[in-house]
Amino acid sequence: MTEKEKMLAGEWYDANFDSALDAERMAAKDLCFELNHTKPSEKDKRHQILKKLLNYEPQSVELLSPFQTDYGYNIFLGSRVFINHDCYFMDGGKIFIGDDVFIGPSCGLYTAIHPLEYQSRNNGLEQALPIRIESNVWLGANVVVLPGVTIGEGSVIGAGSVVAKDIPANVLALGTPAKPIHDINNQ
């Protein structure tokens, strides 16, 4: 298997010293740079850059700059998604975002983990686990979502929270680590 195939399969892979992955990250960084230096009023140009970055045409997505990602092609956005300023999507693993999701400023979605043993970590090993944010979710400002997490439909994550484990549907969750504190009646 190539390092990319290992990455996409959720296996341990060489993230730092693989030239093919490095080239893909550089291409994504160039596209993010271009997107982040395009005027907000140039909506068509921004849409075309985002389409190239994601490798598909997003539907009714509003993404405010600056924005950063590692690959772009592992991000799957539903319709009517709003992504505020200063967000970073570390997308070695797939990131699925449902319809009508609001992502506050300075949020980070991190699919990558590293070995605890420094010898393996120093050799560039990494594993990427998918993140799933279901429809109608709102992430407040400065929310961190860690690898392998699912946030259930209709939930709200309070500002500054770190989501380290799955969050059920229709709850308000907050804290470090984020925990549900009460249900939301979304009927």
TASUL-V549757 format. One line per field, one symbol per residue. psi: psi as a letter, one per 30 degrees, with the letter a starting at -180 (. if undefined). burial: b if it has 24 or more other ideal C-beta (glycine too) atoms within 12 Angstrom, else e. A space follows every 50 residues. Layout:
BEGIN
psi->???
burial->???
END
This chain:
BEGIN
psi->kleeeeeffglkljffgjeeeeeeeeeeeeeeeeefgkkefieeeeeeee eeefgljljhkjjkllkkleeefgkjkakhkkjllhkkjjhelkjkkalh kkjlkhkkjjfkllkekfeeefggklkkklkkjllgkkklkgkkklkgkk jlkglkkkkgljjflkklkhlkklajlkkkfllkjh.
burial->eebbeebbeeebbbbeebeebeebbeebeebbebbbebeeeeeeebeebb eebbeeebeebbbbbebbbbbbbbbbbbeebbbbeebbbbbbbbbbbbbb bbbbbbbbbbbbbbeeeeeeeeeebbbbbbbbbbbbbbbbebbbbbbbbb bbbbbbbbbebbbbebbebbbbbbeeebebeeeeeee
END
